[in-house]
Amino acid sequence: MHFPSDRFCSLLAGFLVVASLLRGVAQEEAPAAEGDTIHVPPKIEWEKIADLADADGKKLGGYAGMFAGAHGDVLILAGGTDFPGAMPWEGGTRAFSDAVHVLERTVGDDRMPRYAWVESGVKLSEAMGCGASVSLKDGLLCVGGATDAGVRDGCFLLSWNAGERKVGQTEFPKLPQPLAWASAALVKNTVYVLGGTGELPRSRAVNSFYALDLSKRDAGGAAFAWKALPPWDGPPRMLAVAAASMEGGSEYLYLCGGRNPGGEPDFLTDLHRYNPVRKDWALLGDIIDPRGHPCAIVGAPAFHVPPHHLVIVSGTDETLTRVMESQARDLKEIDDAEKNRRRDYNRLLMEKFPGYTRTVLGYDAGIGEWNHLGHFPGTPCLTNPAVNWDGQIVIPGGETGPGRRSPEIWMGTIRKKPAAVIEEEEEASAEAPSGQRELENRAAGRRSEAAPSGGTGATVPAGKKEAVVPPRKP
């Protein structure tokens, strides 16, 4: 048998290498098929834009459980909790805040955004936190929450008056029951509130599900009131993730994770989908971590990236949390020495708490798959909602561990999105806030690649036309 010479083999190998490289270049330059580009996970770039401070520039330590939302050219943060005197393991107690903070966005001479804290001109009616938030076109809707006196059923709207340069407050219909640590999302023109607890600090989760139709606001009275809806087929929960996303051209409400204290399971991994048209629920499976295992998500900020990605930033370490809680239980059958040992051990766990995971997960509702979208570059924070601010996502600090808070305000931009939602404005552009118009003119190309929407569940505003377009090259 005749074998090719060594020289021929070398030339053949070289030819195959070059052909492979050329094929790779051709594949890279060739536009991907629509089915492929639609389901490529979004790429998120993060930057810190501010640290929480008052209007005089005095830096603050941050709060957990804040109300957070955007209205025009301002980000509104209100209420929340911290430990001002001492850490929990040092005997410190949680305190509620009545402060309202306003971060204003302007555009500099270089057409780049500037962010500065300004006077809000108002305080909350009482110190509160641990509620749910939804950004509406008229302002920030604050739902439920808690005070030192207990859990609340009140709801109100915080709006920025650009002419008077202060925040106004408008009462909204009360919830049918007091709720703290509930989840909220906006789907089209309806606000949904899911789960929560009616008891603090000893929490028992509920499976309540309420809807408020904003189109009935002008009608008032009984027409504009929260309506009870059939709950999901699963455990009650608090501190769950709720957001809207698209699937098959229709908009759905998604609910996942959370906790059911005292239940089994306690840390929840299930994912549910609600159809607002048929008014029914479907169980879709579990939240899946980057290793392919079911994982619990508790109190994490989440948002929607059109057309059909639900993005969750960070989450809770279930194992470590279980250890700390089991050590903190006051078991009567153990002696004082053992109680002291457990107390010391639990204090050490809280002092050395490593922080929450930096993992960013994405659920592609179009194909029902979870993706690993990288890692959050800042200190991971829980219990404060993500806010959609004109297509960019804000993570406004929050809890970084037992008793710890972060004042860092981070903004995420979707830099590379293979499919996007194009919004055809039905109103004159002159009605948009001035800072928003400047930013849109400066970054039109960037935003056309992907305009995420959602806050904790807001989607493309009603009255906009959606269209899937090919991706831009990065």
C-alpha positions in Angstrom: 0.0 0.0 0.0 1.3 3.4 -0.9 1.2 6.1 1.8 1.4 9.8 1.1 4.8 11.5 1.8 5.5 13.5 4.9 5.6 16.7 2.8 2.2 16.0 1.3 0.8 15.3 4.8 2.2 18.6 6.0 0.7 20.6 3.1 -2.6 18.9 3.6 -2.6 19.7 7.3 -1.8 23.3 6.6 -4.5 23.5 4.0 -7.1 22.1 6.5 -6.0 24.6 9.2 -6.3 27.6 6.8 -9.7 26.3 5.5 -10.9 25.9 9.1 -9.8 29.5 9.9 -11.5 30.9 6.8 -14.6 29.0 7.6 -14.7 30.4 11.1 -14.2 33.9 9.7 -17.0 33.4 7.2 -19.3 32.1 9.9 -18.5 35.0 12.2 -19.2 37.6 9.4 -22.3 35.8 8.1 -25.5 37.0 9.7 -27.1 34.4 12.0 -30.4 32.9 11.2 -33.4 34.6 12.9 -34.1 31.6 15.0 -30.6 31.6 16.3 -30.3 35.4 17.0 -33.6 35.6 18.8 -32.5 33.2 21.5 -28.9 34.4 22.1 -28.8 35.5 25.8 -28.4 39.3 26.3 -25.1 40.8 27.3 -25.3 43.2 30.2 -22.6 45.8 31.0 -22.7 47.3 34.5 -21.3 50.6 35.9 -21.7 52.3 39.3 -23.4 55.7 38.8 -23.7 56.9 42.4 -23.6 56.2 46.2 -26.7 56.9 48.2 -26.4 60.3 49.8 -28.7 63.2 50.9 -29.0 66.4 48.9 -26.1 68.0 50.8 -23.8 65.2 49.7 -23.7 63.4 53.0 -23.1 59.8 52.3 -25.6 57.3 53.7 -25.1 53.6 54.6 -27.8 52.2 52.4 -31.1 50.5 53.1 -32.8 47.2 52.5 -36.4 46.8 51.6 -36.7 50.1 49.8 -39.5 51.3 47.5 -37.7 52.1 44.2 -38.8 53.4 40.8 -38.2 55.9 38.0 -40.3 58.9 36.9 -39.0 60.9 34.0 -35.5 62.2 34.7 -35.4 61.0 38.4 -34.9 57.8 40.3 -37.0 57.8 43.5 -35.9 55.7 46.5 -38.1 55.7 49.6 -38.2 54.1 53.1 -36.3 50.9 53.9 -34.5 49.4 56.9 -31.1 49.5 58.4 -29.3 48.8 61.7 -28.1 52.3 62.8 -26.9 51.5 66.3 -25.3 48.1 66.2 -25.2 44.9 64.1 -27.7 42.2 64.9 -25.1 40.0 66.6 -24.2 42.9 68.8 -27.8 43.4 70.0 -28.7 46.0 67.3 -32.3 46.4 66.2 -33.7 47.1 62.8 -35.0 50.6 62.1 -37.4 51.8 59.4 -36.7 55.0 57.4 -39.2 57.7 56.3 -36.7 59.4 53.9 -37.4 59.9 50.2 -34.3 60.2 48.0 -34.2 61.6 44.5 -31.3 61.0 42.0 -31.7 63.4 39.1 -30.3 62.7 35.7 -29.1 65.6 33.5 -27.0 65.8 30.4 -23.6 67.6 30.3 -22.0 69.7 27.6 -20.4 66.5 26.4 -23.8 65.0 26.0 -23.0 62.4 28.7 -25.4 61.8 31.6 -24.8 63.3 35.0 -26.4 62.1 38.2 -26.9 64.2 41.4 -28.9 63.8 44.5 -31.5 66.6 45.0 -34.0 67.5 47.6 -37.2 65.5 47.5 -39.2 68.0 49.5 -41.1 65.3 51.3 -41.0 62.5 53.8 -43.1 59.4 54.0 -46.2 59.6 56.3 -44.3 57.2 58.6 -41.1 55.2 58.6 -41.7 52.0 56.6 -40.1 49.4 54.3 -40.3 45.8 53.1 -43.0 46.7 50.5 -43.4 46.1 46.8 -42.7 48.6 44.0 -43.8 49.2 40.4 -42.8 52.0 38.1 -45.8 53.5 36.4 -45.9 56.3 33.8 -47.1 58.6 36.6 -44.5 57.7 39.2 -43.5 55.0 41.7 -46.3 52.9 43.1 -45.5 51.7 46.6 -47.5 48.7 47.8 -47.9 47.5 51.4 -44.8 47.1 53.5 -44.3 47.3 57.3 -43.7 49.8 60.1 -42.8 49.4 63.7 -46.5 49.0 64.4 -46.9 46.1 62.0 -47.7 45.1 58.4 -49.5 47.7 56.2 -52.2 47.4 53.5 -51.8 51.0 52.3 -50.7 51.9 48.7 -49.5 55.3 47.4 -47.9 56.9 44.3 -44.8 59.0 44.5 -44.4 61.4 41.6 -41.7 63.9 40.7 -43.0 67.4 39.9 -40.3 68.9 37.7 -41.8 72.4 37.9 -41.9 72.5 41.7 -38.9 70.2 42.0 -40.4 68.0 44.7 -42.1 64.7 45.1 -45.8 64.5 45.5 -47.8 61.7 47.1 -51.2 60.3 45.9 -53.2 57.7 47.7 -54.1 54.5 45.9 -56.6 51.8 46.8 -55.6 49.7 49.8 -54.8 46.0 49.5 -57.4 43.6 50.6 -55.0 42.5 53.4 -51.8 43.8 54.9 -48.7 42.5 53.1 -45.0 42.8 53.5 -42.3 41.2 51.3 -44.8 40.7 48.5 -43.8 40.8 44.9 -45.2 43.1 42.2 -45.1 43.4 38.5 -46.8 45.4 35.7 -48.3 43.6 32.7 -49.7 45.9 30.1 -52.1 48.1 32.2 -52.5 45.9 35.2 -50.5 45.8 38.4 -50.2 42.3 40.0 -49.2 41.7 43.6 -48.2 38.1 44.6 -47.5 36.4 47.9 -45.9 38.1 50.9 -46.6 37.8 54.6 -49.0 39.4 57.0 -46.7 38.9 60.0 -43.3 40.4 61.0 -40.8 39.4 62.3 -42.1 35.9 62.6 -43.2 35.4 59.0 -45.8 33.1 57.6 -46.1 33.3 53.8 -49.4 33.6 52.0 -50.4 32.7 48.4 -52.6 35.7 47.8 -52.8 37.1 44.2 -54.2 40.5 43.5 -54.7 42.7 40.4 -55.3 46.4 40.0 -56.6 47.6 36.6 -55.0 51.0 36.0 -57.5 51.8 33.2 -60.2 52.0 35.9 -58.4 54.8 37.8 -60.6 57.6 36.5 -63.7 55.7 37.4 -62.7 55.4 41.0 -64.8 53.8 43.7 -65.4 50.1 43.6 -64.3 49.9 39.9 -60.7 51.0 40.8 -59.9 48.4 43.5 -57.7 45.4 44.0 -59.3 42.1 42.8 -58.4 38.7 44.1 -57.4 36.1 41.5 -56.8 32.4 41.7 -53.3 31.7 43.0 -50.6 29.5 41.5 -50.5 25.8 42.1 -47.7 25.7 44.6 -46.5 26.7 48.0 -47.2 30.2 49.5 -44.2 32.4 49.4 -42.6 35.7 50.3 -39.5 37.5 48.8 -40.2 35.8 45.5 -39.2 37.0 42.0 -42.0 38.4 39.8 -41.6 39.9 36.3 -43.2 39.9 32.9 -41.8 38.5 29.7 -42.9 37.5 26.2 -43.6 34.0 25.0 -44.9 33.2 21.6 -45.9 36.8 20.9 -48.0 37.0 24.1 -47.1 38.7 27.4 -47.1 36.6 30.6 -46.4 37.0 34.3 -43.7 34.9 35.8 -43.3 33.9 39.5 -40.4 32.0 40.9 -38.4 31.2 44.0 -39.0 32.9 47.4 -39.4 31.4 50.8 -42.1 29.6 52.7 -40.9 29.8 56.3 -41.8 26.7 58.3 -43.0 24.9 55.2 -41.5 22.0 53.3 -39.8 23.0 51.2 -38.8 26.3 52.7 -36.5 27.6 50.0 -38.4 27.5 46.8 -37.1 26.7 43.3 -40.3 26.4 41.2 -41.1 28.6 38.2 -44.8 29.5 37.4 -46.3 31.3 34.5 -49.6 33.2 34.5 -51.7 33.9 31.4 -53.5 37.2 31.9 -55.9 36.5 29.0 -57.0 33.0 30.1 -56.4 33.8 33.8 -54.7 30.5 34.5 -51.4 29.2 35.8 -48.8 26.7 34.5 -45.9 25.2 36.3 -42.8 25.4 34.1 -40.2 23.5 36.2 -37.4 24.8 38.4 -34.9 27.7 38.4 -31.6 26.1 37.1 -28.2 27.3 38.2 -25.1 27.4 35.9 -24.2 23.8 37.0 -27.5 22.5 35.9 -29.0 22.1 39.3 -32.3 23.5 40.7 -31.6 26.5 42.9 -33.5 28.8 45.3 -33.7 32.5 44.6 -34.9 34.8 47.5 -35.3 38.5 47.4 -33.2 39.0 44.2 -33.7 42.0 41.9 -35.2 40.9 38.5 -36.2 42.5 35.2 -37.4 41.8 31.7 -35.2 42.2 28.6 -37.4 42.1 25.4 -38.4 40.1 23.7 -38.5 37.2 26.1 -35.7 37.1 28.7 -36.3 37.2 32.5 -33.1 38.3 34.2 -32.3 37.6 37.9 -29.3 39.2 39.7 -27.8 37.3 42.6 -29.7 35.1 45.2 -29.4 33.5 48.6 -27.0 30.8 49.8 -29.6 28.3 51.0 -27.1 26.1 52.9 -25.5 28.9 54.9 -28.8 30.6 55.7 -30.2 27.3 57.0 -27.1 26.9 59.3 -27.4 30.4 60.7 -31.1 30.0 61.3 -30.8 26.6 62.9 -28.1 27.9 65.3 -30.2 30.9 66.3 -33.2 28.8 67.4 -33.8 28.9 71.1 -34.1 25.2 71.9 -35.3 24.7 75.5 -33.9 21.2 75.8 -30.3 22.4 75.6 -28.4 23.7 78.5 -27.0 27.3 78.9 -23.5 26.3 77.9 -24.7 24.9 74.6 -26.9 27.9 74.0 -23.8 30.2 74.5 -21.8 28.0 72.1 -24.4 28.2 69.5 -24.8 32.0 69.9 -21.1 32.5 69.6 -21.0 30.3 66.5 -23.9 32.1 64.9 -22.3 35.5 65.6 -19.1 34.3 63.9 -21.1 33.2 60.9 -22.7 36.6 60.6 -19.5 38.5 61.1 -17.7 36.4 58.4 -20.6 36.2 56.1 -19.1 35.9 52.6 -21.9 37.7 50.7 -24.5 36.6 48.2 -23.7 35.1 44.9 -22.7 37.3 42.0 -24.4 35.0 39.4 -26.7 36.6 36.9 -29.3 34.2 35.5 -31.5 34.6 32.5 -34.6 32.6 31.6 -35.5 32.5 27.9 -39.3 32.3 28.0 -39.3 31.6 24.2 -37.6 28.2 24.5 -37.9 27.6 28.2 -34.2 27.5 29.0 -32.0 29.1 31.7 -28.8 30.8 30.8 -25.8 32.0 32.8 -25.3 35.7 31.9 -22.1 36.3 33.8 -21.5 37.9 37.2 -22.5 41.2 38.8 -19.4 43.3 39.3 -20.5 45.1 42.5 -21.4 43.8 45.9 -24.5 41.6 45.3 -27.6 43.1 47.0 -31.0 41.6 47.8 -34.4 42.9 48.9 -34.4 46.1 46.7 -36.1 45.9 43.3 -34.5 46.4 40.0 -35.7 49.6 38.3 -36.1 50.2 34.5 -35.0 53.7 33.9 -35.7 54.5 30.2 -34.3 51.2 29.0 -31.4 50.9 31.4 -31.6 48.8 34.6 -30.8 50.2 38.0 -29.9 48.1 41.1 -30.3 50.6 44.0 -28.2 48.9 46.7 -29.8 46.7 49.3 -28.9 44.0 51.8 -25.5 42.5 51.4 -25.6 40.2 54.4 -27.0 39.9 57.9 -27.4 43.6 59.1 -25.3 44.9 56.2 -26.4 47.4 53.6 -24.8 48.7 50.4 -25.3 52.4 49.3 -24.0 51.6 45.7 -26.3 52.5 42.8 -25.5 50.4 39.7 -26.8 50.7 36.2 -26.9 47.9 33.6 -27.0 48.5 29.9 -27.9 45.8 27.3 -25.0 46.3 24.9 -25.6 43.3 22.6 -29.0 42.0 22.1 -29.8 39.9 19.0 -33.4 40.8 18.9 -35.1 43.9 20.1 -38.4 45.6 20.7 -38.9 48.7 18.6 -41.2 51.2 20.1 -43.2 53.5 17.7 -44.0 56.6 19.8 -47.7 57.6 19.5 -47.1 60.8 21.3 -45.0 63.8 20.3 -41.4 63.4 21.4 -41.6 66.8 23.0 -43.7 65.3 25.8 -40.8 63.2 26.9 -38.6 64.6 29.8 -35.7 66.7 28.5 -33.0 64.6 29.9 -34.6 61.5 28.5 -34.8 63.0 25.0 -31.1 64.0 25.1 -30.1 60.5 26.2 -32.2 58.9 23.6 -30.6 61.1 20.9 -27.1 60.4 22.2 -27.6 56.6 22.6 -30.2 55.8 20.0 -28.0 53.1 18.5 -27.3 51.5 21.8 -30.9 51.4 22.9 -32.1 50.1 19.6 -30.0 47.0 20.2 -32.0 46.2 23.3 -34.4 48.3 25.3 -35.0 46.3 28.5 -38.2 46.9 30.3 -39.5 45.8 33.6 -38.2 47.3 36.8 -39.6 44.4 38.9 -41.9 43.5 36.1 -42.7 46.5 33.8 -42.9 45.7 30.1 -43.3 47.6 26.9 -45.8 50.4 27.7 -49.3 50.0 26.3 -49.9 51.7 23.0 -46.4 50.8 21.6 -45.9 48.7 18.6 -43.5 45.7 18.9 -41.3 44.4 16.1 -38.4 42.0 16.0 -35.4 43.4 14.1 -32.0 41.9 13.2 -29.1 42.5 15.6 -26.6 45.3 15.2 -23.0 44.3 15.1 -21.3 45.1 18.4 
